[in-house]
């Protein structure tokens, strides 16, 4: 025999709840509350039942339609998350008690996993990953890089047409002059002749 469904109890005062819950209308708040409470019971995450609990009409499956609409609204989703986070914080002590109970039983099959998890959360677990942060700054002088590229291409005997494609006509002339000046200052002797088209 199925037990009759108990009526939902709602908070008398919503003022201590977060801003997302408070921003909703009263029936919407009740829906969010009922949805959370139902999710934690045998009823489960039942939107239609939560809508009925909140006082929405159920004629022609109205509660089901209303629940679908509410659960797809961003403000209602945010209020559900806010309320769930509040409830989750309230479960911290029972969770700690459950962990302590497992750790006290030497033959519990999950004892080692729980111990490692607790130590890890406290920063005392195994260090399985290296945390390496490197910072710095790289500055590239594009002109110097272009001059080095031109020097390499000239040494490889790349045809002038390809050099013009790479550096542009006026860019190539500029870089050739700069390269010649740099080599002159460095005391390098360059053999060959520059042939200009045009």
N, C-alpha and C positions, 0 to 999 in steps of 0.2 A: 504494500500500500504506500502511495506517495504522500509525503507529509504536505499539508497545505502551506502555501507560500506565505511567509510572514511579511507584514507590511514594513516598508522601508522607513527607517528613522533618519531624519535629516538634522543637521546642526540648527540650533535656534538662532545662532549669531554667526554670520559669515565674515564679520569684520577682522577676525584674526587670520583669515586665509589670504593667500597671495593676490597680487593685482590682476592676474589673468582670470582667476576664479571670480573675483569681485566685479570685474568688468562685464560679466554675463548677466542676463536677466535672471530672475529668481528661478523660473522653471528650467532654464538652461543649466544653472548651477546644480539644481537637484538632479538633472540628467547626468551631469558629469560625476556627481557624488555616487549616484546609483550605479553608474557604469563601473566605477572603481570598486565599489563594495561587491557588486555582483561578480566581478572578475575574480574576486578572492574567495568566492563561495562555490557551491555546487551548481549554481545557476550559470556561472561562467560569464564571459564577455558577451552578454546578450543585449544588443542595442534596443530591440523592441521592448523587452521587459523593463529595461532601464527607462525608456520613454514612458511606459505605463506607470512605473513607480514615481516618475517626476510629475505625473498628472496630465500627460498628453492623451488625447482621445485615441481610442483603438478601433473606431468604426471604420469599416472597409480597409482594414490593415493599416490604419493611419499611424499607429505607433511605429510600425516597421519602416514606413516611408519617412516619418519624422526623424527616427534614429539614423537612417542612412544620410539624410540631409545634414543633421547635426555633426555626425562623425566625419564628414567631409569639409566642415568649416574650419579654417585655420585657427580662429580664436578659440573654438571648442577644443581642438586638438592641443593647443598650447595650455589651456586650462587643465586638461586631463594630465598632461605631462607635469604641470606644476603640482597638482594634487598628488600624483603618483610619487614625485620626488619627496614630498612632505611625508607620505606614508612610508617610503623607503627609509628615510632617516629614522623614523620610529622603529624600524626593524633592526637597527644596529645592535642593540643590546641582546635581543633574542638570537641574532646571528652569532654574536660573540659567545653566548652561552652554548649554542649548538657546536661551535668550533671547539670550545673547551671540553665539552662532553666527548667529542671524538678523540681529542688529544689525550684524554684521561684513560681511554680504553686501549691498552697495549696491543690487543688483537684485532682492532678495528681495521677493515681492509683499506680504508681511505686515510688512515692516520698519517702515513708518510706524505701523501699529496697535500693534506691539510697543513701539516707542519711546514713543508716547503713553501706553500702559498702564504702562510702567515709571515714567515721569515722574509720572504720576498717583498711583501707589502711594507715591512718594517725596514727595508733596505739592507737586510742581513743575509739574504739568500745567495745562492751561487751567482757569480757574475758570468753569464753566458755570452754577453756581447760586450765588445769594446766600444766605449763611447769616446770617439775622437773628433774633436772640433778643431778645425784649422781655419784660420782667417788670415787674410792678407789682401794685397792689392797688386794687380798686374797692370802695368801701364804699357801700352803699345804705341810706339812712334811709327805711324803709318808711312811717313816719308822714308824713314830708315829701312822699314820692311820692304817698301817698293824698290829702293835702291839695291838692296840685297837680292831681291827677286830678279831685277834687271841684270845684275852682275852674273848670277847663276845662268840665266837664259843666254846671255852673250857668250859665256864660257862654253855652253852646250852648242853654240852655233845656230841658234834659232833664227829663222829668216825674219827680215825686217817687217814683212807684212803681218806676221804673227805678233811681233812686238807692238806694232801699231794697234792691232786688235786688242791686245792686253792692256796697254797703257793709254791708248788714244794718241792721235797725232801730236797735239800740243803737249800732252803729258809726257810722251816719250822724249820729245826734244828737251823738255825741262829736266827730266830725270837723267838724260844723257849728259847734260851740262853739269848737273850736280855730281854725278858719278865721276866725271872727268876732273872736276875741281877737287873732290875728295881724294881721288887717286893722286893728283898732283901734289896735294898737301902731304899725303902719306909717302910721297917719293916713289910711286910706282910708275913704271914705264909700260904703256899700253901700245902694243904693236898693232898695226892695221890702220885702215882708214874708214871714216864714216861716209857712207854714200847717202845722199839725200835725194829723195824723189820730189820733183816739182819745182 
